[in-house]
Amino acid sequence: MAAVDECAECGFGYVAGPEEIPPRLRGLAQRYTEALAGVPDIRRRPAPEVWSALEYTCHLRDVLRVQGERLDLALRTDAPQFAPMGRDELVVTAAYNRQDPAAVLAALGAAADVLATAFAALGPAELARTGLYPWPRPVARTMLWLGQHTVHEGEHHLMDVRRQQG
């Protein structure tokens, strides 16, 4: 299976070099803070199947944490298999829409900084390591792709949040 090169919905291209990943990750917390400020009701779902702005923000926080765990595993283990994060289940089990937005944004910023620091320390050999990524179906992905995909998650869901602005 070929790697994802571009997101058809948001236009994100997976061409960022490794040096672009840390600053783009570090900028996410501020950008989400600004975007959420423009949403009239951050807990309201615009449709039953569409997450609220707060749910998207919680999801990104958890994506950053999970991607950090995956990166760590790939650096310690040859060709690990990454477990799915259970994104749809977490919305319910972690009660995303009942969480404190300020705490979510602070945790998102902290997770982004930890992951950015980890990516900044990687050299070509580490970036070329692979793990079996579960989405959209299991396929070996490099850690460079993992970083690019994580930036894409941030950008894509920021678009989702901005769609809910008043």
N, CA, C and O atoms as a DFTB+ gen file, in Angstrom:
664 C
 N C O
     1  1       0.841      -1.186       0.000
     2  2       0.000       0.000       0.000
     3  2       0.875       1.235       0.000
     4  3       1.825       1.321       0.778
     5  1       0.579       2.168      -0.839
     6  2       1.337       3.411      -0.906
     7  2       1.012       4.281       0.304
     8  3      -0.081       4.205       0.865
     9  1       1.963       5.095       0.689
    10  2       1.751       6.018       1.794
    11  2       0.803       7.125       1.364
    12  3       0.710       7.462       0.183
    13  1       0.105       7.682       2.336
    14  2      -0.743       8.832       2.077
    15  2       0.176      10.006       1.747
    16  3       1.112      10.292       2.493
    17  1      -0.090      10.682       0.635
    18  2       0.739      11.817       0.241
    19  2       0.050      13.147       0.448
    20  3       0.709      14.164       0.662
    21  1      -1.289      13.149       0.385
    22  2      -2.047      14.378       0.531
    23  2      -3.443      14.052       1.023
    24  3      -4.026      13.036       0.643
    25  1      -3.977      14.920       1.871
    26  2      -5.342      14.757       2.360
    27  2      -6.282      15.425       1.360
    28  3      -6.172      16.622       1.094
    29  1      -7.202      14.644       0.813
    30  2      -8.135      15.161      -0.180
    31  2      -9.072      16.221       0.405
    32  3      -9.534      17.107      -0.314
    33  1      -9.352      16.131       1.705
    34  2     -10.302      17.065       2.308
    35  2      -9.678      18.406       2.678
    36  3     -10.244      19.457       2.381
    37  1      -8.516      18.374       3.323
    38  2      -7.933      19.634       3.791
    39  2      -6.753      20.104       2.950
    40  3      -6.290      21.233       3.110
    41  1      -6.263      19.248       2.055
    42  2      -5.172      19.635       1.177
    43  2      -3.790      19.522       1.782
    44  3      -2.813      19.904       1.138
    45  1      -3.672      19.011       2.993
    46  2      -2.365      18.873       3.628
    47  2      -1.488      17.920       2.817
    48  3      -1.918      16.819       2.473
    49  1      -0.272      18.339       2.517
    50  2       0.678      17.497       1.807
    51  2       1.728      16.947       2.749
    52  3       2.269      17.672       3.584
    53  1       2.009      15.683       2.615
    54  2       2.989      15.011       3.470
    55  2       4.393      15.202       2.902
    56  3       5.077      14.227       2.593
    57  1       4.817      16.441       2.767
    58  2       6.120      16.730       2.187
    59  2       7.022      17.502       3.143
    60  3       8.163      17.813       2.800
    61  1       6.532      17.811       4.321
    62  2       7.327      18.574       5.280
    63  2       8.596      17.805       5.650
    64  3       8.562      16.603       5.912
    65  1       9.701      18.524       5.664
    66  2      10.947      17.922       6.103
    67  2      10.941      17.765       7.614
    68  3      10.116      18.374       8.294
    69  1      11.839      16.965       8.145
    70  2      11.845      16.713       9.582
    71  2      12.045      17.977      10.420
    72  3      11.577      18.051      11.556
    73  1      12.740      18.967       9.859
    74  2      12.980      20.204      10.607
    75  2      11.705      21.032      10.779
    76  3      11.651      21.902      11.648
    77  1      10.688      20.777       9.968
    78  2       9.428      21.518      10.052
    79  2       8.479      20.953      11.105
    80  3       7.571      21.646      11.563
    81  1       8.685      19.715      11.480
    82  2       7.735      19.055      12.380
    83  2       7.713      19.690      13.775
    84  3       6.629      20.032      14.247
    85  1       8.850      19.866      14.458
    86  2       8.786      20.416      15.817
    87  2       8.103      21.784      15.918
    88  3       7.233      21.953      16.772
    89  1       8.457      22.763      15.085
    90  2       7.772      24.054      15.257
    91  2       6.280      23.995      14.924
    92  3       5.477      24.710      15.524
    93  1       5.920      23.155      13.984
    94  2       4.490      23.046      13.648
    95  2       3.716      22.393      14.785
    96  3       2.578      22.772      15.061
    97  1       4.326      21.415      15.445
    98  2       3.675      20.806      16.605
    99  2       3.560      21.817      17.747
   100  3       2.514      21.926      18.387
   101  1       4.624      22.542      17.991
   102  2       4.623      23.512      19.102
   103  2       3.607      24.630      18.897
   104  3       3.131      25.207      19.875
   105  1       3.271      24.943      17.673
   106  2       2.317      26.012      17.409
   107  2       0.863      25.614      17.557
   108  3      -0.016      26.474      17.504
   109  1       0.590      24.350      17.739
   110  2      -0.797      23.881      17.760
   111  2      -1.608      24.433      18.933
   112  3      -2.758      24.828      18.741
   113  1      -1.049      24.471      20.120
   114  2      -1.826      24.898      21.293
   115  2      -2.344      26.320      21.125
   116  3      -3.509      26.590      21.416
   117  1      -1.507      27.221      20.666
   118  2      -1.935      28.605      20.473
   119  2      -3.004      28.705      19.388
   120  3      -3.980      29.443      19.526
   121  1      -2.808      27.962      18.322
   122  2      -3.775      28.009      17.220
   123  2      -5.131      27.435      17.636
   124  3      -6.171      27.946      17.221
   125  1      -5.127      26.382      18.449
   126  2      -6.387      25.828      18.936
   127  2      -7.045      26.766      19.942
   128  3      -8.268      26.905      19.953
   129  1      -6.248      27.404      20.778
   130  2      -6.789      28.377      21.732
   131  2      -7.513      29.490      20.978
   132  3      -8.626      29.870      21.339
   133  1      -6.882      30.002      19.941
   134  2      -7.488      31.068      19.138
   135  2      -8.739      30.574      18.415
   136  3      -9.745      31.282      18.368
   137  1      -8.688      29.383      17.859
   138  2      -9.837      28.850      17.126
   139  2     -11.024      28.608      18.060
   140  3     -12.160      28.939      17.718
   141  1     -10.769      28.038      19.222
   142  2     -11.862      27.764      20.156
   143  2     -12.537      29.051      20.617
   144  3     -13.741      29.068      20.872
   145  1     -11.759      30.129      20.722
   146  2     -12.325      31.410      21.156
   147  2     -13.400      31.915      20.194
   148  3     -14.261      32.703      20.585
   149  1     -13.356      31.473      18.957
   150  2     -14.334      31.906      17.974
   151  2     -15.528      30.989      17.816
   152  3     -16.389      31.230      16.969
   153  1     -15.593      29.932      18.626
   154  2     -16.711      28.977      18.531
   155  2     -17.749      29.349      19.590
   156  3     -17.430      29.378      20.779
   157  1     -18.983      29.632      19.177
   158  2     -20.007      30.066      20.133
   159  2     -20.274      29.062      21.263
   160  3     -20.420      29.466      22.416
   161  1     -20.338      27.800      20.960
   162  2     -20.588      26.770      21.980
   163  2     -19.669      25.595      21.677
   164  3     -19.982      24.769      20.819
   165  1     -18.547      25.513      22.367
   166  2     -17.524      24.510      22.050
   167  2     -17.967      23.089      22.367
   168  3     -17.324      22.133      21.934
   169  1     -19.053      22.935      23.114
   170  2     -19.547      21.594      23.459
   171  2     -20.684      21.123      22.545
   172  3     -21.132      19.982      22.664
   173  1     -21.148      21.968      21.654
   174  2     -22.272      21.621      20.782
   175  2     -21.783      20.894      19.535
   176  3     -20.847      21.328      18.863
   177  1     -22.436      19.791      19.251
   178  2     -22.176      19.067      18.004
   179  2     -23.056      19.670      16.907
   180  3     -24.271      19.767      17.080
   181  1     -22.465      20.073      15.793
   182  2     -23.276      20.644      14.725
   183  2     -24.198      19.612      14.064
   184  3     -25.193      19.978      13.439
   185  1     -23.874      18.355      14.200
   186  2     -24.706      17.243      13.726
   187  2     -24.344      16.045      14.602
   188  3     -23.246      15.997      15.154
   189  1     -25.243      15.089      14.734
   190  2     -24.962      13.949      15.622
   191  2     -23.653      13.226      15.306
   192  3     -22.978      12.745      16.216
   193  1     -23.292      13.147      14.034
   194  2     -22.082      12.417      13.641
   195  2     -20.836      13.301      13.567
   196  3     -19.762      12.823      13.199
   197  1     -20.967      14.575      13.909
   198  2     -19.837      15.513      13.860
   199  2     -19.478      15.915      15.285
   200  3     -20.333      16.362      16.050
   201  1     -18.218      15.753      15.630
   202  2     -17.776      16.102      16.975
   203  2     -17.889      17.598      17.223
   204  3     -17.896      18.406      16.294
   205  1     -17.976      17.941      18.502
   206  2     -17.927      19.348      18.907
   207  2     -16.479      19.840      18.808
   208  3     -15.549      19.043      18.676
   209  1     -16.306      21.147      18.872
   210  2     -14.963      21.727      18.833
   211  2     -14.125      21.218      20.010
   212  3     -12.933      20.953      19.855
   213  1     -14.740      21.083      21.171
   214  2     -14.008      20.568      22.330
   215  2     -13.622      19.107      22.122
   216  3     -12.521      18.699      22.491
   217  1     -14.509      18.323      21.541
   218  2     -14.180      16.918      21.286
   219  2     -13.012      16.790      20.310
   220  3     -12.137      15.946      20.505
   221  1     -12.986      17.617      19.262
   222  2     -11.846      17.599      18.343
   223  2     -10.554      17.975      19.066
   224  3      -9.502      17.392      18.804
   225  1     -10.633      18.933      19.961
   226  2      -9.447      19.383      20.687
   227  2      -8.953      18.290      21.642
   228  3      -7.750      18.053      21.745
   229  1      -9.868      17.635      22.329
   230  2      -9.489      16.510      23.195
   231  2      -8.859      15.396      22.366
   232  3      -7.861      14.797      22.769
   233  1      -9.446      15.127      21.212
   234  2      -8.906      14.084      20.336
   235  2      -7.472      14.408      19.943
   236  3      -6.607      13.534      19.993
   237  1      -7.209      15.643      19.556
   238  2      -5.844      15.993      19.170
   239  2      -4.887      15.832      20.339
   240  3      -3.784      15.313      20.167
   241  1      -5.290      16.268      21.522
   242  2      -4.448      16.070      22.714
   243  2      -4.074      14.605      22.851
   244  3      -2.913      14.277      23.099
   245  1      -5.052      13.723      22.690
   246  2      -4.795      12.293      22.844
   247  2      -3.981      11.727      21.683
   248  3      -3.166      10.826      21.883
   249  1      -4.192      12.241      20.482
   250  2      -3.362      11.840      19.342
   251  2      -1.900      12.165      19.635
   252  3      -1.025      11.331      19.401
   253  1      -1.628      13.350      20.139
   254  2      -0.247      13.740      20.439
   255  2       0.385      12.795      21.453
   256  3       1.544      12.407      21.312
   257  1      -0.369      12.433      22.458
   258  2       0.139      11.501      23.476
   259  2       0.402      10.118      22.875
   260  3       1.459       9.527      23.098
   261  1      -0.559       9.614      22.120
   262  2      -0.426       8.274      21.527
   263  2       0.727       8.247      20.518
   264  3       1.493       7.284      20.481
   265  1       0.852       9.283      19.712
   266  2       1.950       9.312      18.738
   267  2       3.296       9.339      19.460
   268  3       4.261       8.743      18.981
   269  1       3.373      10.008      20.580
   270  2       4.602       9.987      21.375
   271  2       4.929       8.586      21.864
   272  3       6.085       8.166      21.843
   273  1       3.906       7.869      22.302
   274  2       4.107       6.482      22.735
   275  2       4.544       5.607      21.567
   276  3       5.409       4.744      21.720
   277  1       3.956       5.826      20.420
   278  2       4.323       5.053      19.235
   279  2       5.755       5.348      18.807
   280  3       6.502       4.429      18.470
   281  1       6.135       6.598      18.818
   282  2       7.503       6.967      18.469
   283  2       8.486       6.308      19.428
   284  3       9.491       5.737      19.005
   285  1       8.195       6.388      20.697
   286  2       9.070       5.775      21.704
   287  2       9.196       4.269      21.468
   288  3      10.295       3.718      21.539
   289  1       8.090       3.613      21.192
   290  2       8.113       2.171      20.937
   291  2       8.937       1.850      19.692
   292  3       9.708       0.891      19.688
   293  1       8.779       2.645      18.641
   294  2       9.520       2.397      17.398
   295  2      11.019       2.617      17.572
   296  3      11.820       2.005      16.865
   297  1      11.399       3.471      18.492
   298  2      12.818       3.706      18.736
   299  2      13.436       2.613      19.605
   300  3      14.655       2.438      19.610
   301  1      12.605       1.884      20.334
   302  2      13.089       0.826      21.217
   303  2      12.903      -0.571      20.653
   304  3      13.561      -1.508      21.106
   305  1      12.017      -0.731      19.669
   306  2      11.628      -2.043      19.157
   307  2      11.705      -2.044      17.640
   308  3      11.306      -1.076      16.993
   309  1      12.205      -3.105      17.084
   310  2      12.220      -3.215      15.627
   311  2      10.836      -3.569      15.109
   312  3      10.218      -4.537      15.552
   313  1      10.357      -2.761      14.158
   314  2       9.077      -2.979      13.463
   315  2       7.912      -3.280      14.407
   316  3       7.261      -4.314      14.258
   317  1       7.634      -2.404      15.369
   318  2       6.508      -2.654      16.280
   319  2       5.167      -2.530      15.559
   320  3       5.058      -1.909      14.502
   321  1       4.160      -3.137      16.163
   322  2       2.786      -2.984      15.677
   323  2       2.080      -2.014      16.616
   324  3       1.988      -2.261      17.818
   325  1       1.585      -0.916      16.066
   326  2       0.905       0.086      16.877
   327  2      -0.569      -0.279      17.016
   328  3      -1.251      -0.545      16.027
   329  1      -1.039      -0.288      18.234
   330  2      -2.457      -0.575      18.484
   331  2      -3.292       0.637      18.085
   332  3      -2.844       1.775      18.229
   333  1      -4.493       0.401      17.587
   334  2      -5.398       1.523      17.315
   335  2      -5.684       2.282      18.615
   336  3      -5.720       1.682      19.690
   337  1      -5.882       3.579      18.516
   338  2      -6.095       4.373      19.725
   339  2      -7.543       4.349      20.207
   340  3      -7.818       4.802      21.318
   341  1      -8.462       3.841      19.416
   342  2      -9.858       3.795      19.838
   343  2     -10.486       5.173      19.865
   344  3     -11.186       5.520      20.816
   345  1     -10.246       5.950      18.844
   346  2     -10.665       7.356      18.813
   347  2     -12.156       7.544      19.071
   348  3     -12.538       8.420      19.847
   349  1     -12.989       6.755      18.447
   350  2     -14.434       6.936      18.629
   351  2     -14.884       6.527      20.029
   352  3     -15.794       7.131      20.596
   353  1     -14.253       5.517      20.570
   354  2     -14.587       5.082      21.925
   355  2     -14.160       6.121      22.957
   356  3     -14.881       6.361      23.925
   357  1     -12.999       6.737      22.762
   358  2     -12.488       7.718      23.726
   359  2     -13.394       8.931      23.870
   360  3     -13.487       9.505      24.955
   361  1     -14.056       9.326      22.804
   362  2     -14.968      10.466      22.885
   363  2     -15.997      10.228      23.986
   364  3     -16.372      11.147      24.715
   365  1     -16.447       8.978      24.091
   366  2     -17.463       8.623      25.080
   367  2     -16.824       8.272      26.418
   368  3     -17.188       8.840      27.448
   369  1     -15.868       7.333      26.409
   370  2     -15.322       6.833      27.678
   371  2     -14.535       7.893      28.435
   372  3     -14.509       7.873      29.666
   373  1     -13.902       8.803      27.738
   374  2     -13.161       9.876      28.397
   375  2     -14.016      11.132      28.569
   376  3     -13.532      12.154      29.055
   377  1     -15.282      11.053      28.172
   378  2     -16.235      12.162      28.336
   379  2     -15.636      13.479      27.854
   380  3     -15.592      14.466      28.588
   381  1     -15.181      13.472      26.621
   382  2     -14.525      14.656      26.060
   383  2     -15.344      15.934      26.244
   384  3     -14.783      16.978      26.577
   385  1     -16.633      15.870      26.038
   386  2     -17.440      17.089      26.075
   387  2     -17.680      17.618      27.482
   388  3     -18.248      18.698      27.646
   389  1     -17.260      16.881      28.489
   390  2     -17.406      17.357      29.875
   391  2     -16.081      17.837      30.452
   392  3     -16.021      18.240      31.613
   393  1     -15.025      17.797      29.656
   394  2     -13.708      18.197      30.166
   395  2     -13.558      19.719      30.192
   396  3     -14.236      20.439      29.459
   397  1     -12.664      20.185      31.044
   398  2     -12.382      21.612      31.193
   399  2     -11.525      22.086      30.015
   400  3     -10.405      21.605      29.839
   401  1     -12.032      23.014      29.213
   402  2     -11.280      23.456      28.031
   403  2      -9.881      23.985      28.338
   404  3      -8.942      23.715      27.589
   405  1      -9.733      24.730      29.421
   406  2      -8.410      25.268      29.755
   407  2      -7.430      24.146      30.070
   408  3      -6.267      24.201      29.671
   409  1      -7.898      23.136      30.780
   410  2      -7.043      21.991      31.101
   411  2      -6.702      21.197      29.839
   412  3      -5.579      20.717      29.685
   413  1      -7.669      21.065      28.947
   414  2      -7.432      20.346      27.693
   415  2      -6.371      21.070      26.869
   416  3      -5.448      20.444      26.348
   417  1      -6.504      22.389      26.752
   418  2      -5.534      23.167      25.971
   419  2      -4.137      23.121      26.597
   420  3      -3.137      23.040      25.884
   421  1      -4.074      23.172      27.925
   422  2      -2.773      23.076      28.596
   423  2      -2.135      21.709      28.344
   424  3      -0.936      21.621      28.080
   425  1      -2.929      20.657      28.424
   426  2      -2.414      19.308      28.184
   427  2      -2.025      19.119      26.725
   428  3      -1.040      18.441      26.429
   429  1      -2.791      19.714      25.808
   430  2      -2.457      19.658      24.389
   431  2      -1.100      20.327      24.161
   432  3      -0.248      19.788      23.454
   433  1      -0.907      21.495      24.758
   434  2       0.368      22.201      24.613
   435  2       1.534      21.409      25.174
   436  3       2.606      21.356      24.569
   437  1       1.327      20.794      26.329
   438  2       2.396      20.002      26.946
   439  2       2.721      18.779      26.086
   440  3       3.892      18.465      25.875
   441  1       1.696      18.091      25.593
   442  2       1.925      16.908      24.766
   443  2       2.607      17.286      23.456
   444  3       3.483      16.565      22.978
   445  1       2.205      18.418      22.874
   446  2       2.823      18.880      21.629
   447  2       4.294      19.211      21.847
   448  3       5.135      18.907      21.001
   449  1       4.602      19.829      22.977
   450  2       5.989      20.190      23.271
   451  2       6.853      18.947      23.483
   452  3       7.980      18.886      22.991
   453  1       6.336      17.963      24.206
   454  2       7.082      16.718      24.435
   455  2       7.359      16.023      23.104
   456  3       8.477      15.576      22.850
   457  1       6.334      15.937      22.259
   458  2       6.502      15.261      20.973
   459  2       7.434      16.055      20.061
   460  3       8.260      15.470      19.361
   461  1       7.310      17.371      20.062
   462  2       8.194      18.214      19.248
   463  2       9.648      18.037      19.672
   464  3      10.535      17.951      18.823
   465  1       9.894      17.985      20.966
   466  2      11.243      17.784      21.480
   467  2      11.790      16.431      21.041
   468  3      12.959      16.316      20.674
   469  1      10.943      15.412      21.081
   470  2      11.376      14.073      20.657
   471  2      11.731      14.071      19.172
   472  3      12.753      13.505      18.782
   473  1      10.902      14.696      18.345
   474  2      11.188      14.725      16.908
   475  2      12.427      15.559      16.600
   476  3      13.178      15.227      15.683
   477  1      12.650      16.618      17.338
   478  2      13.820      17.472      17.109
   479  2      15.124      16.719      17.366
   480  3      16.164      17.071      16.808
   481  1      15.075      15.696      18.197
   482  2      16.275      14.939      18.554
   483  2      16.585      13.800      17.583
   484  3      17.630      13.160      17.701
   485  1      15.696      13.538      16.628
   486  2      15.876      12.396      15.739
   487  2      16.808      12.708      14.574
   488  3      16.795      13.802      14.011
   489  1      17.606      11.719      14.239
   490  2      18.456      11.801      13.061
   491  2      17.860      10.976      11.942
   492  3      16.797      10.380      12.113
   493  1      18.523      10.931      10.801
   494  2      18.004      10.192       9.645
   495  2      17.705       8.719       9.932
   496  3      16.699       8.192       9.455
   497  1      18.550       8.059      10.693
   498  2      18.315       6.633      10.978
   499  2      17.048       6.436      11.801
   500  3      16.281       5.508      11.544
   501  1      16.821       7.297      12.786
   502  2      15.613       7.175      13.617
   503  2      14.360       7.523      12.808
   504  3      13.326       6.870      12.946
   505  1      14.458       8.541      11.975
   506  2      13.313       8.940      11.155
   507  2      12.926       7.858      10.144
   508  3      11.775       7.786       9.713
   509  1      13.887       7.025       9.776
   510  2      13.633       5.953       8.806
   511  2      13.100       4.679       9.468
   512  3      12.645       3.771       8.772
   513  1      13.149       4.602      10.791
   514  2      12.606       3.418      11.467
   515  2      11.121       3.303      11.156
   516  3      10.457       4.299      10.868
   517  1      10.614       2.095      11.216
   518  2       9.209       1.882      10.866
   519  2       8.443       1.202      11.990
   520  3       9.009       0.572      12.883
   521  1       7.149       1.358      11.902
   522  2       6.210       0.665      12.758
   523  2       4.973       0.370      11.939
   524  3       4.688       1.076      10.971
   525  1       4.240      -0.653      12.308
   526  2       3.028      -1.017      11.588
   527  2       1.891      -0.137      12.096
   528  3       1.359      -0.346      13.186
   529  1       1.529       0.860      11.273
   530  2       0.509       1.832      11.629
   531  2      -0.864       1.271      11.277
   532  3      -1.026       0.718      10.188
   533  1      -1.865       1.392      12.162
   534  2      -3.143       0.714      11.943
   535  2      -4.136       1.415      11.015
   536  3      -5.201       0.864      10.738
   537  1      -3.813       2.622      10.525
   538  2      -4.794       3.386       9.746
   539  2      -4.250       3.752       8.382
   540  3      -3.055       4.030       8.281
   541  1      -5.027       3.770       7.352
   542  2      -6.415       3.306       7.279
   543  2      -6.526       1.787       7.311
   544  3      -7.577       1.244       7.649
   545  1      -5.450       1.111       6.961
   546  2      -5.324      -0.320       7.237
   547  2      -3.855      -0.534       7.582
   548  3      -3.019       0.287       7.204
   549  1      -3.518      -1.598       8.279
   550  2      -2.137      -1.770       8.727
   551  2      -1.116      -1.697       7.590
   552  3      -1.222      -2.411       6.593
   553  1      -0.138      -0.828       7.762
   554  2       0.936      -0.665       6.786
   555  2       2.163      -0.098       7.517
   556  3       2.031       0.683       8.460
   557  1       3.339      -0.497       7.072
   558  2       4.576       0.001       7.679
   559  2       4.740       1.478       7.332
   560  3       4.638       1.865       6.168
   561  1       4.992       2.290       8.339
   562  2       5.183       3.728       8.177
   563  2       6.491       4.130       8.856
   564  3       6.865       3.579       9.892
   565  1       7.175       5.095       8.255
   566  2       8.398       5.606       8.879
   567  2       8.038       6.578       9.996
   568  3       6.903       7.048      10.088
   569  1       9.017       6.870      10.836
   570  2       8.790       7.847      11.888
   571  2       8.699       9.261      11.306
   572  3       8.068      10.133      11.904
   573  1       9.317       9.495      10.153
   574  2       9.111      10.774       9.471
   575  2       7.641      10.904       9.095
   576  3       7.035      11.951       9.327
   577  1       7.065       9.864       8.522
   578  2       5.646       9.901       8.180
   579  2       4.806      10.105       9.431
   580  3       3.837      10.864       9.408
   581  1       5.166       9.432      10.528
   582  2       4.422       9.584      11.779
   583  2       4.389      11.049      12.197
   584  3       3.343      11.559      12.598
   585  1       5.532      11.724      12.106
   586  2       5.575      13.148      12.443
   587  2       4.732      13.976      11.505
   588  3       3.977      14.846      11.938
   589  1       4.860      13.705      10.213
   590  2       4.062      14.435       9.228
   591  2       2.569      14.189       9.445
   592  3       1.761      15.114       9.364
   593  1       2.219      12.949       9.720
   594  2       0.809      12.615       9.934
   595  2       0.271      13.292      11.192
   596  3      -0.887      13.708      11.223
   597  1       1.087      13.403      12.208
   598  2       0.651      14.060      13.437
   599  2       0.400      15.543      13.182
   600  3      -0.579      16.102      13.675
   601  1       1.277      16.176      12.416
   602  2       1.045      17.572      12.029
   603  2      -0.264      17.654      11.236
   604  3      -1.065      18.566      11.441
   605  1      -0.473      16.692      10.330
   606  2      -1.721      16.684       9.566
   607  2      -2.934      16.573      10.479
   608  3      -3.920      17.281      10.275
   609  1      -2.884      15.710      11.468
   610  2      -4.001      15.584      12.412
   611  2      -4.311      16.937      13.042
   612  3      -5.471      17.335      13.147
   613  1      -3.264      17.638      13.459
   614  2      -3.466      18.959      14.054
   615  2      -4.095      19.940      13.092
   616  3      -5.031      20.654      13.451
   617  1      -3.594      19.980      11.881
   618  2      -4.115      20.902      10.868
   619  2      -5.541      20.538      10.459
   620  3      -6.404      21.410      10.354
   621  1      -5.781      19.270      10.234
   622  2      -7.095      18.826       9.771
   623  2      -8.172      19.126      10.816
   624  3      -9.240      19.642      10.488
   625  1      -7.883      18.803      12.060
   626  2      -8.895      19.028      13.092
   627  2      -9.025      20.501      13.447
   628  3     -10.069      20.921      13.944
   629  1      -7.998      21.284      13.205
   630  2      -8.135      22.736      13.352
   631  2      -9.153      23.244      12.325
   632  3      -9.965      24.117      12.631
   633  1      -9.106      22.704      11.126
   634  2     -10.109      23.026      10.112
   635  2     -11.507      22.637      10.612
   636  3     -12.466      23.388      10.430
   637  1     -11.617      21.461      11.242
   638  2     -12.900      21.013      11.782
   639  2     -13.416      21.983      12.852
   640  3     -14.606      22.294      12.888
   641  1     -12.523      22.457      13.718
   642  2     -12.914      23.410      14.757
   643  2     -13.337      24.729      14.120
   644  3     -14.361      25.296      14.501
   645  1     -12.586      25.212      13.183
   646  2     -12.912      26.508      12.547
   647  2     -14.237      26.466      11.810
   648  3     -14.900      27.495      11.679
   649  1     -14.632      25.317      11.333
   650  2     -15.942      25.187      10.675
   651  2     -17.083      25.513      11.636
   652  3     -18.191      25.831      11.205
   653  1     -16.813      25.432      12.932
   654  2     -17.842      25.667      13.940
   655  2     -17.813      27.085      14.500
   656  3     -18.589      27.416      15.396
   657  1     -16.931      27.912      13.981
   658  2     -16.858      29.289      14.456
   659  2     -18.092      30.081      14.029
   660  3     -18.687      29.833      12.980
   661  1     -18.449      31.033      14.869
   662  2     -19.645      31.840      14.588
   663  2     -19.426      32.933      13.597
   664  3     -20.355      33.676      13.282
